[in-house]
Amino acid sequence: MASSRTTFTLDDELAEQARKLGINVSAAARQGVADAVRAALARSDREAYQRYPERPDSFWEDAEAWGEE
């Protein structure tokens, strides 16, 4: 997977705590961004579903019946 370099600002106290605890800040940031993207996509999917909820579709009943023949 290709990677992009980015820079962000971290509170000094938080950075010090991470260093003391041996936390890999880059890995934690990658995971945090991945989690945020996943959550945003899920939220977007839910909102789209609420705008356009599923409705019964007779096509599928006909298609299932055709498959039984």
C-alpha positions in Angstrom: 0.0 0.0 0.0 1.3 3.4 -0.9 1.8 5.9 1.9 1.7 9.7 2.2 3.7 11.7 4.6 1.8 14.1 6.7 2.5 16.3 9.7 0.3 17.1 12.7 0.6 18.9 16.0 0.4 17.1 19.2 0.1 18.6 22.7 3.5 18.5 24.5 2.2 16.7 27.5 0.4 14.1 25.5 3.6 13.6 23.4 5.6 13.1 26.5 3.2 10.6 28.0 3.2 8.7 24.7 7.0 8.6 24.8 7.1 7.4 28.4 4.6 4.7 27.7 6.5 3.6 24.5 3.5 4.4 22.2 4.4 4.5 18.5 2.7 7.8 17.7 2.8 7.2 13.9 1.0 3.8 14.3 -1.5 5.3 16.8 -2.2 8.2 14.4 -2.6 5.8 11.4 -5.1 3.7 13.5 -6.9 6.8 14.7 -7.3 8.1 11.1 -8.4 4.6 9.9 -11.0 4.4 12.7 -12.3 7.9 11.9 -12.6 7.1 8.2 -14.5 3.9 9.0 -16.8 5.7 11.4 -17.5 8.5 8.8 -18.2 5.9 6.1 -20.6 4.1 8.4 -22.4 7.3 9.3 -22.6 8.3 5.6 -24.1 4.8 4.8 -26.7 5.1 7.6 -27.7 8.6 6.5 -28.0 7.4 2.9 -30.2 4.5 4.0 -32.4 6.9 6.1 -32.8 9.1 3.0 -33.5 6.1 0.7 -34.7 3.2 2.8 -35.2 -0.3 1.3 -38.6 -1.0 -0.1 -40.2 -4.2 -1.3 -39.3 -4.9 -4.8 -41.4 -7.4 -6.8 -38.4 -8.0 -9.2 -36.7 -10.2 -6.6 -39.9 -12.2 -6.0 -40.1 -12.8 -9.7 -36.4 -13.7 -10.0 -36.6 -16.2 -7.1 -39.7 -17.8 -8.6 -37.9 -18.1 -12.0 -34.9 -19.8 -10.4 -37.2 -22.5 -9.0 -38.4 -23.6 -12.4 
